[in-house]
């Protein structure tokens, strides 16, 4: 993917829909800083998704935060993608395989067989990001998103859901030309999923310890 440059426009106000008092983890903050510092996003907008905290943070290609909101993720805890899952109907996906895979994905808008044009996070595993639907009232997806706790945000077949207002106001315009998506793991280690980030993190910590030792002389 070639590097992208966004038009020079004044920064818009950040849309913050996270529950009051809910913090963003140090890992998310450090990963965002690493993406910007290393230009791992190649100038494209990017999003960091913390499944454990049920949070989605959206950044412009310049690294500025554009929005933060709760999200719904796969009902199964795990980071794998089952072979052939992209060819299955939703009802055919076993419960154990209803995961939102972890990793770095390059995605964008494209066609789907049953939902028109969607924002693909990972086309190969058929994971997209879309606004909450009301098709299955018993799942109470809107209520789960509105809940202040992340404990009830695991309900989808693997796709990522956000509130319609956040999708239309932040997600859609930000990723109109594509972007990069970073999904933090449930069970895998950060080193397995983002090895370069973890390596640079360790180097920075060692450098910091070295400076502390030097300053003590």
Secondary structure, DSSP 8 states (H G I E B T S, - for coil): --------------EE-S-TT----HHHHHHHHHHHHHTTTTTSEEEEEETTTTEEEEE-TTS-EEEEEE-BEESS------TTGGGS-GGGS-GGG-----EEEEEEEEE-SSSSEEEEEEGGGTEEEEE---S-GGG-HHHHHHSS-GGG-EEESS-EEE-HHHIIIIIHHHTTT-EEEEE--SSS-HHHH-HHHHHHHHHHHHHHHHHHHHHT-
